[in-house]
Amino acid sequence: MILALHLPDGFLSLERAALGWLLAVLVVAIALRMGVSDRQIPRMGVIAAAVFAAQCIAFPIVGGTSAHLLGAALAAIILGPWAAVLVLTVVVGIEATLLQDGGLLAMGWNLVNMAVFGALLGGVVFSALRNAPGAFVAGFLTAEMGAIAAAQEMGQTIPTSVSLPVMAVSHAVVGLVEGCATAAAFLLLLRARPDAVCANAPGQRLAALIVIACGLVVALL
């Protein structure tokens, strides 16, 4: 049994996979409507490359679990949560289609786990604090909540009594690394390029509501 943040095909029924795709399409559509400024586009390309590189470095941890850094919180800190959603969508799509890292049917839930519980959650948490501890908490929660959601989504195949403790405990360690890396990058940016940190992005309340709504859907699976 291999548990991973990128859900493969075969772990979800068609109905559950379709629900994940529906949520992902809705979130991406909202992100597109929120708009992206011309100034953000070059940064989005750079951040997408950095996030892709970070996610390609996977390492085995406890109980047959594999893990990697997400970079979603840092993307939200630099770009704002909605542009970060689009960056994570591109990265997860490339990983699924070119690297077979995560299945195409399961990609809807993979987008929810890494764009909603990554970019949106990370952006909302950081915007509430806007300091290094906030960056740490944002990084930690993106890894931990994504892992918990993935364990819940696989409940049809792997009992949550098995998957949830393994994913939650192992990714808590990953979350500490993610949080430290996010906070360190934030402090570096604040000293070298304070203008690189996104100002208060619009739609924070909407982002929080989407995170809560997706969390409730996952909890009810």
Secondary structure, DSSP 8 states (H G I E B T S, - for coil): --EESS--TTSS-HHHHHHHHHHHHHHHHHHHHH---TTHHHHHHHHHHHHHHHHH--EE-GGGEEE----HHHHHHHH-HHHHHHHHHHHHHHHHHHS--S-STTHHHHHIIIIIIIIIHHHHHHHHH-SHHHHHHHHHHHHHHHHHHHHHHGGGTS-HHHHHHHHHHHHHHHHHHHHHHHHHHHHHHHHH-GGGS----S-HHHHHHHHHHHHHHHHH-
